[in-house]
């Protein structure tokens, strides 16, 4: 390998890391509740990072960095979020969605990305709202969850629509953007091939 090949060797991972971090930091932009890149960046990482461990760990690190920034900006209740069961479950969903993204490796298509985005959104909805139900007495605004698990899920449905829309939007940006970059930069075509 010549010295001039070195930048090409690192182009793929650097671009993937930059795209994942940019997606995570987009959480700082005002948005509807749950309209976020969380599931999309996890699927994207699982699908494209050559090393599977990076596909799981880097979306988690990107999410943690954006959570720290949000905690510093918002303080108070947001900082308490770091010690809660729902926090742990959000990160578990990210890891599981990254693993789901492994099934997209070498087989990324619009239909498959949409299907996996919907599955990731459902996973996120079911798991994180179970956490809200289990900790309802400790969370302000979770009165419906004190009545039972079904009312808890029903009260979360308005947020679910935003989760689905956010996941589909950010999947389009990440997967579509990377497809465009791959067509323009031949050195990226080998990523996960």
JOLINSUL-V574403 format. One record per backbone hydrogen bond with DSSP energy under -0.5 kcal/mol. CO is the residue of the C=O (numbers start at 0). NH is the residue of the N-H. If there is no record, write none. Layout:
((CO:NH) (CO:NH))
This chain:
((1:4) (1:5) (2:5) (4:8) (5:9) (6:10) (7:10) (7:11) (9:13) (10:14) (11:15) (12:16) (13:17) (14:18) (15:19) (16:20) (17:21) (18:22) (19:23) (20:24) (21:25) (22:25) (23:26) (24:27) (25:28) (31:34) (33:35) (36:40) (37:41) (38:42) (39:43) (40:44) (41:45) (42:46) (43:47) (44:48) (49:51) (50:53) (50:54) (51:55) (52:56) (53:57) (55:59) (56:60) (57:61) (58:62) (59:63) (60:64) (61:65) (62:66) (63:67) (64:68) (65:69) (66:70) (67:71) (68:72) (69:73) (70:74) (74:77) (74:78) (75:78) (75:79) (76:80) (77:80) (78:81) (79:82) (80:83) (83:87) (84:88) (85:89) (86:90) (87:91) (88:92) (89:93) (90:94) (91:95) (92:96) (93:97) (94:98) (95:99) (96:100) (97:101) (98:101) (99:102) (100:103) (101:104) (103:106) (108:112) (109:113) (110:114) (111:115) (112:116) (113:117) (114:118) (115:119) (116:120) (117:121) (118:122) (119:123) (120:124) (121:125) (122:126) (123:127) (124:128) (125:129) (126:130) (127:131) (128:132) (129:133) (130:134) (132:135) (134:137) (134:138) (135:138) (137:139) (138:141) (141:144) (141:145) (142:145) (142:146) (143:146) (147:151) (148:152) (149:153) (150:154) (151:155) (152:155) (152:156) (153:156) (155:158) (155:159) (156:160) (157:161) (158:162) (159:163) (160:164) (161:165) (162:166) (163:167) (164:168) (165:169) (166:170) (167:171) (168:172) (169:173) (170:174) (170:175) (171:175) (172:176) (173:177) (174:178) (175:179) (176:180) (177:181) (178:182) (179:183) (180:184) (183:185) (184:187) (185:188) (187:190) (189:192))
